[in-house]
Amino acid sequence: MILKIIKLGEDILREKAEPVSEINDEIRKLADDMFETMLDADGVGLACPQVGKKLRMFVIIADDDVRRVFINPQIIKTSEQVCDYEEGCLSIPQVYETITRPQKVTIQAFNEKGRPFTLDADGFLARIIQHEYDHLEGIMYIDRGDKKFAEKTIEQFKKRAERAAEKSKLKEAKARKIAAKIAAKEAKNK
């Protein structure tokens, strides 16, 4: 099932996610739905807060095409070497910025079967892991870049949300008006 992706401006994206208490069929179904949602949106990673769930879990498919689920992850080591890469985010569509991050990470987590694992990652895989892990901490990639760019992006998404809310109000008012006309017509015909 394709889930709704939460956009910048929603509070859940700025909150720290809570540990998954039990890895069960419900969590596995959520992971499957997140993969489906991520692939439908042409993404490479998706964290629970991005689909409205305040849980410490994310899914990724990097350039090796391996589906990976990270439940209750902890980054335990990062390299001193860093690299720059232009990042984007499904919660901030069509906005990109060059972000500096450690080249390598070591992460511990549980998979969807409840088995613990440790993964040493570098390059693109390490970057996706760090990006998605940040979501669990309430951090967006724009927070790691230029402050003015972040402020501008936040303001832009705030205005988008305001326009969407106004459009929704107008649509609801129009629907009420049509419903009232139909009800009046039906009452007249009785």
N, C-alpha and C positions, 0 to 999 in steps of 0.2 A: 504494500500500500504506500502510495506517495504521500508524504507528510508535508505540512506547511512549514516553510523555512522562515524563521523569525528574522526580521531586518533590524539594522542599527536603529537605536532609539528605544527598543523594548528593554525593560528593566532586567529581564532574566539574563540577557547577554552580559550584564555587568555584575552579576552575582556569582559567588563561589558555589560550585556544584557540590552535591552531597554524595558520599560513597554509596555504591550499589550494595544493598544489604544481602541480597540473595541472587545468585545467577541461576535463573530458571527459564522456563519456556517463554514467559512474558518478556524477559530481557533479550532472549535469542530472537524473538519475533521483532522486537524494537530494533535490534541490530540489522536484521534483514530489511526492515522498512527503511532504515537509514541508508543502507547501501542502495536500495532502489531509488530513494529520493536524491541521493548524491549523484548517482549515474544519470538520472533524468535531468539534473541541473548542470551536467558536465563538470562536476567537481571531482576532487581527488581525496577529500577528507570532509567529515561532518561530525560535529560534537553534539551531544544530547541537548545542551542549552539552545542550540540553533534550531531545534525542533520542539522547543517549549518544555523540555524535560530537564529538571535540575539534578541530573545524575552525572557521576564521574565516569563517563564512557564516551569513546569516539571510535569511528571506523575510518579506514583509509584504504585506498588502492593506489599505490605509487606506480612508477614507471616499470616495475617488474610484474605488474598485473596480479599481485597476490592480495587477496582480501584479508585484511587484518582487523581484528576487534581488540580494543584496549579497554579493559574494565578496571576501575580503581588504579589507574597508572600513577607511577612516580618516576620522574626523571631523576636518576641518581648520579649522573655524571655528564658534563659537557666539556667539549674541547676548548682549549685556549684559542685555537685557530678559528677565525670567523670568515664568513663570506656574505656577499650581497646577492639578493635575488628579488626580482619584482614579484610581489605577492598580491593576491586578490582574495576575496572571500565571498561565499554564497550569501552571507548576511549583509554584505556591502557590495551588491552587484555592480559591475562595470567600473569599479574604482580600483586602481592599482598604484602601488608605491614600492620603491626599492627599500628593503628592510635588511639590516645586518643581524645575523644570528650565528651561533656556534656551528661549525662545520660538521661536528659529530656529537651524538648523544648516546647515552645508555639509559634505557627505560625498563622498568619492571612493571608488569601488569598481569591480569588474568585474562584468558581468552573466553570465548562464548561457552566453552565446555567446563569452565571453572578451573582450568589448569593454569598455574602460575608460569610465567616465562620472563626471560630477560633478553632484550634485543639491543645489539650494538648497531647503530645506524649512522650513515653519513650521507652527504649530498642531499638530493631531493627528498629522500625518505626521511632524513633527520629534520629537514625543514618542515615537512608536513606534520610530523610528530610534534614539533615545538609549537607550530601554529594551532593545532587542535588542542594540545595540552593547555595553551593559554586560554582557550575558550572555557575550560573547566575552572580556571582561576578568575574568570570575569574580565580577562584582558583581550582586547581586539588588536589586530596587527597594526592598525593605525596609531595605537598608543606607543609603539616601538619606533616610530618614524618621526618625521618633522611635525612639531607641535602645531604650526600654523595650518599645515595640510590636514591634520586631525580635526582641528577646530572647524575648518571650512567644510570638511566632509560631514561632521556631526550636524552642522547647521543645515547643510544641503538635505540630509535625510530627515531632519526635523520638519523642514518645509514640505518635503514630499509627503510625510505622514499627515501634515495639516491639510494639504490639498486632497489627499485620499479620504480623509475624514469628512471634509466638506462635500466632496463628490458623493460619498455614501449617504450623507444627510439629505442631499437633493434627490437622490434616487429613492430613498425611503419616503420622502414627502410626496414624490410623484406616484409611488405605489399606493400610498394612503388615499390620494386624490382619486386615482382610478378605482380603487376598491369602494370608495364612497359613491362614485357615479354609478357603479354596477349595483350596489345595494339600493340606491335611490330608484334606479330603473326597475329592479326586481320588485320593490315595494309598490311602485306605481302600477305594475302589471298584475298585482294580486287583486 
